[in-house]
Amino acid sequence: MSLINNGSFTKPRNKNYHRQNQENNEIAVLASVEANHSNSCRNIETNVGVSKSQTQRILKKYKYKPYKVNIVQQLHPGDAQRRIVFCNWFLEQTRIDPNFARKVIWSDEAYISCTGIFNRHNNRHWYTQNPYLLRERQQQGRFGFSVSCFILGTKIKYVFYEHTLTAARYLEILQRILPELLDEIPLAFLNSIYFQQDGAPAHNSQIVRPFIIETFEDRWIGTHAPNRWPARSPDLSVLDFFVWSFLKNKIYLNVVHNLQELQDATVQAFEALQARPLIILNALRRITTLCQLCVQENGNHFEQFN
């Protein structure tokens, strides 16, 4: 009889029941999310009893979206004020000369390792059938090298080296690289070139500082420079927020098997960057925006708004 009257063997539930049940599910899901914003749909299904698919529909209905956590450098007491001072100084220089960022020699060091970076969530291959792809990882017999990089406008110079960056090695690199960068600069513009370095111990040694002062006088940025570079501020350096990520995405496209292959891949990545001067200039212009964001956030983290 039920099949004849209702089209099914079971009697359908009253619509009011479904509406009330839906409202209860929505209240339970929203309460669970508000109590723990990192709660997953699977956990909600287990703890609340609302299916994963229904949970997703409820969250979508109420405009909830999943957001990623940003990993940032830890700031110490006093860092915020030093960041504000630097950013205000940089913004003032940019107001006077809109191309100021292109007249700074930005410098930094990084370690290039064979282990590389590989994110499975961002790597997909389309096939009609599962090819069961594999990617080898170099867990034993690791190798790598360090690289110092210097950028002035669209000109890039770099040096590979092994072991720790000592003061003597850093001075030797500066004595080699800086003349190459400054060689093609017209004499009329040499007095407008600045040099930037972070607070690495080798940068602040007594044998390095006289050479920088002799070359740039008071036109340099550093821990003990006339223009103080704020510690723990990779978000303000074009090499940190752009160059290294660009290079490593190129370097680690393929698996390397020895040190020479790794160095060759790094050279090719630098060549790929140098072949795109417009993207370098865009990154340099971005520094002004980042300084504005830093001041807006009172020297605190601003990457989440970038």
Buried (B, 14 or more C-beta within 10 A) or exposed (E): EEEEEEEEEEEEEEEEEEEEEEEEBBEBBBEBBEEEEEBEBEBBBEEBEBEBEBBBBBBEEEEBEEEEEEEBBEBEEEBBEBBBBBBEBBBEBBEEEEEBBBBBBBBBBBEBBBEBEEEEEEEEEEEEEEEEEEEEEBEEEEBBBBBBBBBBBBBBBBBBBEEEBBBEBBBEBBEEBBEEBBEEBEEEEEEEBBBBBBBBEBBBBEEBBEBBBEBBEEBBBBBEBEBBBBBBBBBBBBBBBBBBEBBBEBBBEEEBEEBEBBBEBBEBBBEBBEEEEEEBBEBBBBBBEBBBBBBEBEBEBBBEEE
